[in-house]
Amino acid sequence: MELFAPAGNSFDPFDSYPATRLPRVHVQRLIQHFLSNISFQYYPLDLNMSSNPFIVSWWPLALADPALFHVSIQTASLDEERRAQKGFPISELLMVDSVSLIRKKIGSSLLAIQDETLNSVVTLAAIEHGKGNIEASRAHIDGAKRIVGIRGGLDQVKQVSPLTARMIAWVSLLVTGSPQYAIQDDLGIGDGVGPTLQWLLASSFLEIQDPVVDTLHLDRDIADILTRLRGIFHQPNALSLLGTELHDLTCFVVHKLLLIPPLTDSPQSECLRCAITLYMLIIHGTTYYTHTELVNSIIQRLKSQLQPLAGKTGNVFFGSLQIWVLSVTIVSATDPTDIQWLIYAAKIAANAMGLQSWDDVVVHLQNILWLETERADVFRQQWEAILT
């Protein structure tokens, strides 16, 4: 069994690792699976073995920490056993040992606050949530929050371990369905999820009158978010956003949007609050853990506001907004009933606006918010089917 060394010739993942109750050959297979598969499932934003953070940052910690090692190979075991569909005996054994090892670490005031402990706890939260053990998952998230608090907040954790901080904020959001950490403001005040450099630089766009944003009569916070994102995504170099930059921007924007209370008095603002969240998740893709459950809950909120939005007529940009919101929601949806409902609404809107081709549609998408990524093809395919 051969694996390309991800961090130099001296790196050998099979050289030495914490003891487990599994046969050596089985452990080595799980190590291979984690490094060649799971690392890229968890972090598809970086498909390079020499820079993927789960290989260059996470794995060296796991080799020296029994709890994190057990949790890591448990993710590989779960993936193997899920594919085999013959139960989860190995994963359950590793879970028992993982929990036992983490409890020992929590019992030490020094070991409890390590990055390795946080990584282990938040991964267990994702595993338990995936198995439907919601209370156990929530307990792990609450435990991670206490550790983060002891360490001085999320920003302090990020100073030491960016991967740990990113994973905590993102997984906590996805498994609970709501932000578990506050956000920092533009001045960096607060200890929560921080704004990115792109976000801060985009404040310059707030000084320029934007006819689209002005015409839609949006809630002030939503107008601020839309204006900045239009400034970031509609620049010629927008596609040069690196994986971690895109993740950090998505994490901040999604937290900011979901921390805003529902804007039921302004259907266009509430639709944008939900749909921008969905759009950020679309262009970001799945990282660390599936966001399907969060997406489905947002779609239900959004559907209740689509009818009031459709009543906003008399301006081309309200029409563009309706087409954009429907497009984003259709691409995000996974439930067949939701998809059928949304496609019917899209056909009515397209008919009313005289849309006959993808070229007609994309103009409206570009009017609101659009980044020409590989995911753009999914939008095109959906609309070609709708207009057929």
C-alpha positions in Angstrom: 0.0 0.0 0.0 1.6 3.3 -1.1 0.7 6.8 -0.4 2.4 9.9 -1.8 4.0 11.8 1.0 2.0 15.0 1.4 4.4 17.0 3.4 7.9 15.9 2.4 9.8 12.7 2.2 10.1 12.3 6.0 6.4 12.0 6.4 5.1 8.4 6.8 1.6 8.1 8.1 2.1 4.4 8.8 5.4 4.8 10.8 3.9 5.3 14.2 0.5 6.1 15.5 -1.6 5.7 18.8 -2.6 2.2 19.8 -6.1 1.0 19.0 -8.0 -2.2 19.6 -8.0 -2.9 15.8 -5.6 -5.1 13.9 -2.7 -3.1 12.4 -3.6 -3.9 8.8 -7.1 -2.6 9.4 -5.8 0.6 11.0 -3.5 1.2 8.1 -6.4 0.8 5.6 -8.4 3.4 7.6 -5.4 5.8 7.6 -5.1 5.4 3.9 -8.8 6.1 3.4 -8.7 9.1 5.7 -5.7 10.7 3.9 -6.7 9.9 0.3 -10.5 10.3 0.6 -12.0 11.7 3.8 -9.6 14.7 3.9 -10.9 15.8 0.5 -14.5 15.1 1.3 -14.2 17.3 4.4 -12.3 20.0 2.6 -12.9 19.9 -1.2 -11.8 23.6 -1.4 -8.2 22.3 -1.6 -7.5 19.1 -3.5 -3.8 19.3 -3.2 -2.2 16.8 -0.8 0.7 19.2 -0.1 -1.6 21.9 1.2 -5.0 20.4 2.2 -5.3 21.4 5.9 -6.6 18.0 7.0 -3.4 16.4 5.7 -0.8 19.1 6.6 -2.4 20.5 9.9 -4.9 18.0 11.3 -3.1 14.7 10.6 0.2 15.4 12.4 -1.9 16.3 15.5 -3.8 13.1 15.2 -0.6 11.0 15.1 0.4 12.4 18.4 -3.1 12.4 20.1 -5.0 9.2 20.8 -8.4 10.8 21.0 -8.1 12.7 17.7 -6.6 9.7 16.0 -9.5 7.5 17.1 -12.0 10.1 15.9 -10.2 10.6 12.6 -10.1 6.9 11.7 -13.7 6.6 12.9 -14.8 9.0 10.1 -13.0 6.7 7.6 -14.6 3.6 9.1 -18.1 5.1 9.0 -17.6 5.9 5.3 -16.4 2.4 4.6 -19.2 0.7 6.6 -21.9 3.0 5.1 -20.8 1.9 1.6 -20.7 -1.8 2.6 -24.2 -1.6 4.3 -23.4 -4.3 6.8 -23.7 -2.4 10.0 -21.2 -0.3 11.9 -19.3 -2.6 14.3 -15.9 -1.1 13.8 -17.2 2.5 14.0 -19.1 1.7 17.2 -16.0 0.3 18.8 -14.0 3.3 17.8 -16.8 5.6 19.1 -16.7 4.0 22.5 -12.9 4.4 22.7 -13.1 8.0 21.3 -15.5 9.1 23.9 -13.5 7.4 26.7 -10.3 9.1 25.5 -11.9 12.5 25.2 -13.4 12.3 28.7 -9.9 11.7 30.0 -8.7 14.8 28.2 -11.6 16.9 29.5 -10.7 15.9 33.0 -7.4 17.8 32.6 -7.6 21.6 32.7 -4.6 21.7 30.4 -5.5 19.0 27.9 -9.2 20.0 27.8 -8.5 23.3 25.9 -6.1 21.9 23.3 -6.8 22.2 19.6 -6.8 18.4 19.4 -9.6 18.3 22.0 -11.7 20.8 20.1 -11.1 19.0 16.8 -12.2 15.7 18.4 -15.3 17.1 20.0 -16.6 19.0 17.0 -16.0 15.9 14.8 -18.0 13.8 17.2 -20.8 16.3 17.0 -20.9 15.9 13.2 -20.8 12.1 13.5 -23.6 11.9 16.1 -25.7 14.3 14.1 -25.2 12.2 11.0 -26.4 9.2 12.9 -29.5 11.1 14.1 -28.4 11.4 17.7 -29.3 15.1 17.9 -29.0 15.4 21.7 -25.6 13.9 21.8 -24.5 16.1 18.9 -25.8 19.2 20.7 -24.0 18.2 23.9 -20.7 18.1 22.0 -21.4 21.5 20.4 -22.1 23.0 23.8 -18.9 21.4 25.1 -16.9 22.9 22.3 -18.5 26.3 23.0 -17.4 26.1 26.6 -13.8 25.3 25.6 -13.8 28.2 23.1 -15.0 30.5 25.9 -12.2 29.4 28.2 -9.7 30.1 25.4 -11.0 33.7 25.0 -13.4 33.3 22.0 -13.3 32.1 18.5 -11.0 34.7 17.2 -8.3 33.7 19.8 -8.7 30.1 18.7 -8.2 31.2 15.1 -4.9 33.0 15.9 -3.5 29.6 17.0 -5.3 27.2 14.7 -7.3 28.6 11.7 -8.5 25.1 10.7 -9.9 24.4 14.2 -11.7 27.8 14.4 -13.2 27.4 10.9 -14.4 23.9 11.6 -16.0 24.8 14.9 -18.0 27.7 13.6 -19.1 25.9 10.4 -20.0 22.5 11.9 -21.7 24.2 14.9 -23.9 26.1 12.4 -24.7 23.1 10.2 -25.6 20.6 12.9 -27.7 23.0 15.0 -29.3 24.9 12.1 -28.4 28.3 13.5 -25.3 30.4 14.3 -23.7 29.4 17.6 -21.2 32.2 17.5 -21.5 36.0 17.1 -19.8 38.0 14.4 -17.2 40.7 14.6 -17.9 44.1 13.2 -15.7 45.9 10.6 -13.4 47.2 13.4 -12.8 43.7 14.6 -14.7 44.2 17.8 -16.1 41.0 19.3 -14.7 37.5 19.6 -16.9 35.7 17.0 -16.6 35.0 13.3 -14.5 37.7 11.7 -15.0 39.6 8.4 -12.6 38.9 5.6 -10.3 41.4 3.9 -12.6 41.3 0.8 -15.6 42.2 2.9 -13.8 45.1 4.6 -12.5 46.4 1.3 -16.0 46.2 -0.2 -17.2 48.8 2.2 -16.0 51.3 -0.4 -19.0 50.2 -2.6 -21.3 51.5 0.1 -20.3 55.0 -0.8 -21.5 54.6 -4.4 -25.1 54.7 -5.3 -26.3 51.3 -6.5 -29.5 51.7 -8.6 -30.5 48.0 -8.1 -30.2 48.1 -4.3 -31.8 51.5 -4.1 -34.8 50.5 -6.2 -35.6 47.4 -4.1 -36.1 49.4 -0.9 -34.3 46.9 1.3 -33.7 46.6 5.0 -30.5 48.5 5.8 -28.5 45.4 6.9 -29.6 43.4 3.8 -28.8 46.4 1.5 -25.3 46.5 3.1 -24.7 42.8 2.5 -26.0 42.8 -1.1 -24.0 45.9 -2.0 -20.8 44.4 -0.7 -21.3 41.1 -2.3 -22.2 42.7 -5.7 -18.9 44.6 -5.3 -16.9 41.5 -4.6 -18.5 39.1 -7.1 -19.0 41.5 -10.0 -15.3 42.4 -10.2 -13.2 40.9 -13.1 -10.9 39.0 -10.6 -13.8 37.5 -8.5 -13.0 34.0 -9.6 -9.5 34.3 -8.1 -10.9 33.9 -4.6 -8.9 31.1 -2.9 -10.5 28.2 -1.1 -10.0 29.5 2.4 -10.9 33.0 1.3 -14.2 31.8 -0.1 -14.9 29.7 2.9 -14.2 32.5 5.4 -16.3 34.9 3.3 -19.2 32.4 3.2 -18.9 31.6 6.9 -19.1 35.3 7.8 -21.9 36.2 5.4 -24.1 33.2 6.3 -23.6 33.9 10.1 -24.4 37.6 9.5 -27.6 36.8 7.5 -28.9 34.2 9.9 -28.3 36.4 12.9 -30.7 39.0 11.4 -34.3 38.4 12.7 -36.9 37.5 10.1 -37.9 40.6 8.1 -41.5 39.7 7.6 -42.5 43.4 6.9 -40.3 43.5 3.8 -40.7 40.4 1.7 -38.0 41.4 -0.7 -35.5 41.8 2.2 -36.5 38.5 3.8 -36.3 36.7 0.4 -32.8 38.1 0.0 -31.8 37.2 3.5 -32.7 33.6 2.8 -31.7 33.4 -0.8 -28.2 35.0 -0.4 -27.6 32.4 2.3 -28.5 29.7 -0.2 -26.4 31.3 -3.0 -23.3 31.4 -0.7 -23.8 27.8 0.1 -24.2 26.9 -3.6 -20.9 28.6 -4.7 -19.1 27.4 -1.6 -20.1 23.7 -1.8 -20.1 21.1 0.9 -17.2 21.5 3.4 -16.7 19.7 6.7 -20.3 18.5 6.8 -23.4 18.4 4.7 -25.5 21.6 4.7 -28.7 19.9 3.3 -30.6 20.1 6.6 -29.9 23.8 7.0 -30.8 24.5 3.3 -34.1 22.7 3.6 -35.1 24.7 6.7 -34.2 28.0 4.9 -36.2 27.0 1.8 -39.3 26.5 4.0 -38.9 30.0 5.3 -38.3 31.4 1.8 -41.4 29.7 0.3 -43.7 31.7 2.6 -42.3 35.0 1.3 -42.3 34.2 -2.4 -46.0 35.1 -2.9 -45.7 38.5 -1.4 -42.5 39.1 -3.5 -44.4 38.2 -6.6 -46.9 41.0 -5.8 -44.1 43.5 -6.0 -44.5 44.7 -9.6 -43.9 47.8 -11.7 -40.1 47.7 -11.8 -37.7 45.5 -13.8 -35.4 44.9 -10.8 -38.3 43.4 -8.7 -38.8 41.0 -11.6 -35.1 40.2 -11.7 -35.2 39.6 -7.9 -38.1 37.2 -8.3 -36.3 35.2 -11.0 -33.0 35.2 -9.0 -34.7 34.0 -5.8 -36.5 31.3 -7.6 -33.4 30.2 -9.5 -31.3 30.0 -6.3 -34.0 28.1 -4.4 -34.6 25.6 -7.2 -30.8 24.8 -7.5 -30.6 24.4 -3.7 -33.7 22.2 -3.2 -33.5 18.5 -2.8 -37.1 17.6 -1.8 -39.1 16.6 -4.8 -42.2 18.3 -3.5 -40.3 21.6 -3.0 -38.8 21.3 -6.5 -42.1 20.7 -8.2 -43.7 23.7 -6.3 -40.8 26.0 -7.2 -40.6 25.0 -10.8 -44.3 25.7 -11.2 -43.7 29.2 -9.6 -40.8 29.8 -12.0 -42.9 28.9 -15.1 -45.5 31.4 -14.0 -42.9 34.1 -13.5 -41.1 33.3 -16.7 -44.4 33.4 -18.6 -45.3 36.8 -17.1 -42.0 38.3 -18.0 -41.7 36.8 -21.5 -38.6 34.8 -20.8 -37.9 32.3 -23.6 -34.3 31.2 -23.2 -31.4 30.9 -20.8 -29.9 34.1 -22.3 -33.1 35.9 -21.2 -32.8 34.5 -17.7 -29.1 35.1 -17.0 -29.6 38.9 -17.6 -31.9 39.0 -14.5 -29.5 36.8 -12.4 -26.7 39.2 -13.3 -28.9 42.2 -12.3 -29.0 40.9 -8.7 -25.9 38.8 -7.8 -23.9 36.4 -10.0 -20.6 34.7 -10.0 -19.6 32.7 -13.1 -18.5 29.4 -11.5 -18.9 25.8 -12.6 -22.1 25.8 -10.6 -23.5 28.3 -13.1 -24.2 25.3 -15.5 -26.6 23.8 -13.0 -28.7 27.0 -13.2 -28.6 26.9 -17.0 -29.8 23.2 -17.1 -32.6 23.9 -14.7 -33.9 26.9 -16.7 -33.6 25.1 -20.0 -35.8 22.4 -18.6 -38.3 24.9 -17.2 -38.5 26.8 -20.5 -38.9 23.7 -22.6 
